């Protein structure tokens, strides 16, 4: 029953609108039609779009920022051809100890233990026994 009432209301509203449009003089109808066309045209033009050059320009700007960041990023790796830092005398002695092929040689030399104890004392490492 509600559907028939709705359909009747729609039919009567449509008929009323048609009669009101038919009652308008041609100049008013033409002015309304022009205003409608203008409004529809304004809606289509108001949608903002990227200009054709903006997307490639944005991509180029992004690539330049990445390249600049890569160039200015601090690097800890030495540059090719750079000379290595000089080793301190204590570091050379440690490397000499690591280069020993047979660690049993160190057991036979009591001077090694005296030297090691002195090195550990300088560094503040407590005596282990």
Order of alpha helices (4+ residues) and beta strands (2+ residues): alpha-alpha-alpha-alpha-alpha-alpha
